[in-house]
Amino acid sequence: MFAAFGGSVAAYWLFRRVCIAKGLAVTEGVFGSLITVLTVAIGLMMFKESLSAKQMAGLGLILVGLFLIQ
């Protein structure tokens, strides 16, 4: 488990460094937000999680923000 966590941290760090070096700050924000949305989607589909009204509103705001960035 530690190796998976360490690998994940390393991947995020490297991705962030590449985005900064290449001037892709907006891209980093989009992918960061999509990671949250995809994590919630996996939880809903695979683990049969449920969302409260506040959580659904939060996801809606993320999606609206992603739309406005584009």
C-alpha positions in Angstrom: 0.0 0.0 0.0 2.9 2.4 0.8 4.3 1.8 -2.7 1.0 2.6 -4.3 0.7 5.8 -2.2 4.2 6.8 -3.0 3.7 6.1 -6.7 0.6 8.3 -6.7 2.3 11.1 -5.0 5.3 10.9 -7.4 2.9 10.9 -10.4 1.0 14.0 -9.2 4.3 15.8 -8.4 5.7 15.0 -11.9 2.5 16.0 -13.6 2.5 19.3 -11.7 6.2 20.0 -12.6 5.5 19.3 -16.3 2.5 21.6 -16.3 4.4 24.4 -14.7 7.4 23.9 -17.0 5.3 23.9 -20.1 2.9 26.7 -19.0 -0.1 24.5 -18.7 -1.7 25.9 -15.5 -5.2 25.7 -16.9 -4.7 22.1 -18.0 -3.6 21.2 -14.4 -6.7 22.7 -13.0 -8.9 20.9 -15.4 -7.3 17.5 -14.8 -7.3 18.1 -11.0 -11.0 18.7 -11.1 -11.7 15.8 -13.4 -9.9 13.5 -11.0 -12.4 14.5 -8.3 -15.3 13.9 -10.6 -14.0 10.6 -11.8 -13.3 9.4 -8.3 -16.9 10.2 -7.3 -18.2 8.4 -10.4 -16.2 5.3 -9.6 -17.5 5.4 -6.0 -21.1 5.7 -7.3 -20.8 2.8 -9.9 -18.5 0.4 -8.2 -19.2 0.8 -4.5 -22.9 1.9 -4.8 -22.2 5.1 -2.8 -24.8 7.8 -2.5 -24.5 11.5 -2.6 -26.2 14.1 -0.5 -27.7 17.2 -2.0 -24.7 19.3 -0.9 -22.3 16.8 -2.6 -24.3 16.9 -5.8 -24.3 20.7 -5.8 -20.5 20.6 -5.3 -20.1 18.3 -8.3 -22.4 20.5 -10.3 -20.2 23.6 -9.4 -17.1 21.7 -10.5 -18.6 20.8 -13.8 -19.8 24.4 -14.4 -16.4 25.6 -13.6 -14.8 23.2 -16.0 -17.2 24.4 -18.7 -16.4 28.0 -18.0 -12.6 27.4 -18.2 -13.0 25.9 -21.7 
